[in-house]
Amino acid sequence: QVQLVESGGGLVQTGGSLRLSCVASGSISSIGVMGWYRQTAGKQREVVAVITRAGSPSYHEFVKGRFTISGDNAVNTVYLQMNNLEPEDTGVYYCYLRRIFPPREYWGTGTQVTVSS
């Protein structure tokens, strides 16, 4: 089994910053990808940013230039630095992990991010 523990959500004003962290533990000997998804009001869960074990990131268009994903393989942690936050970024942010072998996806329980206008 794999456990994902998120932290760093909260309330911030428009233009502010937050840093999310997610620590993975358990059967994580073959992590392929870690990253972040979010669910905002009235929308389905959508990818925000992911990063491969080798350190290659990819972002959804709506966060390019504002969010930065990074990882620390030594402690099995992925971070999401969110700058210039907008009210539209308000939602629940979920940590995501895709294991290579045996193949399986895992989700954290989510952390709330609220951006006030």
C-alpha positions in Angstrom: 0.0 0.0 0.0 0.9 3.6 -0.5 0.0 6.5 1.7 0.1 10.1 0.6 0.0 12.9 3.2 -0.7 16.5 1.9 0.0 19.7 3.8 0.2 23.4 3.0 -3.3 24.4 2.0 -5.1 27.4 3.5 -6.6 30.8 2.9 -4.8 33.5 1.0 -5.7 36.7 -0.7 -5.6 37.2 -4.5 -2.0 37.5 -5.6 -0.7 35.6 -2.6 1.3 32.4 -2.5 1.0 28.9 -0.9 3.3 25.9 -1.0 1.8 22.4 -1.0 3.7 19.4 0.1 3.0 15.7 -0.3 4.9 12.9 1.4 4.6 9.4 0.0 5.2 6.3 2.1 4.7 2.5 1.9 5.3 0.4 -1.2 6.9 3.1 -3.3 10.0 1.4 -4.7 9.0 2.2 -8.3 7.4 5.6 -8.4 6.8 6.8 -12.0 5.0 10.1 -11.5 3.9 12.3 -8.7 1.9 15.4 -8.9 -1.2 17.5 -8.1 -4.8 17.5 -9.3 -7.5 19.8 -8.2 -11.3 20.0 -8.1 -12.8 23.4 -8.3 -16.5 24.4 -8.0 -18.6 22.9 -10.7 -15.7 21.1 -12.4 -14.3 17.6 -12.5 -11.0 16.8 -11.0 -8.2 18.1 -13.4 -4.5 17.9 -13.5 -2.5 20.8 -12.2 1.1 19.6 -12.6 3.0 16.4 -12.5 6.6 15.5 -12.4 8.4 12.3 -13.3 10.9 10.5 -11.0 13.6 11.8 -13.4 12.5 15.4 -12.6 10.6 16.3 -15.8 7.6 18.5 -15.1 4.5 19.3 -17.0 1.8 21.8 -16.3 -1.8 22.6 -17.2 -2.0 25.7 -19.2 -3.9 27.6 -16.6 -1.0 27.5 -14.1 2.0 28.0 -16.4 4.2 30.8 -15.2 2.5 30.8 -11.8 3.0 27.4 -10.3 6.1 25.3 -10.0 6.3 21.6 -9.2 9.4 20.0 -7.7 10.3 16.8 -6.1 12.8 15.4 -3.6 13.3 11.7 -4.3 15.4 11.2 -1.2 12.3 11.9 1.0 9.6 10.8 -1.6 8.1 14.3 -1.5 6.5 16.5 -4.1 6.0 20.2 -3.8 3.8 22.7 -5.5 4.7 26.3 -5.2 1.7 28.4 -6.1 2.3 32.1 -6.8 0.0 34.9 -7.9 -3.1 32.9 -6.8 -6.5 33.8 -8.2 -10.0 33.2 -6.9 -10.4 30.6 -9.7 -7.7 28.5 -8.1 -9.9 27.9 -5.1 -10.6 24.2 -4.6 -9.4 20.9 -3.1 -5.9 19.9 -4.2 -5.1 16.2 -4.4 -1.7 14.6 -4.4 -1.3 11.9 -7.0 1.2 9.1 -7.4 1.5 6.6 -10.2 3.5 3.5 -9.4 5.2 1.6 -12.2 5.2 -1.9 -10.8 2.9 -3.2 -9.9 1.0 -0.5 -11.8 -1.4 1.4 -9.7 -2.5 5.0 -9.0 -2.9 6.5 -5.6 -4.6 9.7 -4.3 -4.2 11.8 -1.2 -7.3 12.9 0.8 -6.9 16.5 -0.5 -6.1 19.9 1.0 -8.3 22.9 0.7 -6.9 26.0 -1.0 -9.1 29.2 -0.8 -8.2 32.4 -2.5 -10.2 35.4 -1.5 -10.8 38.3 -3.8 
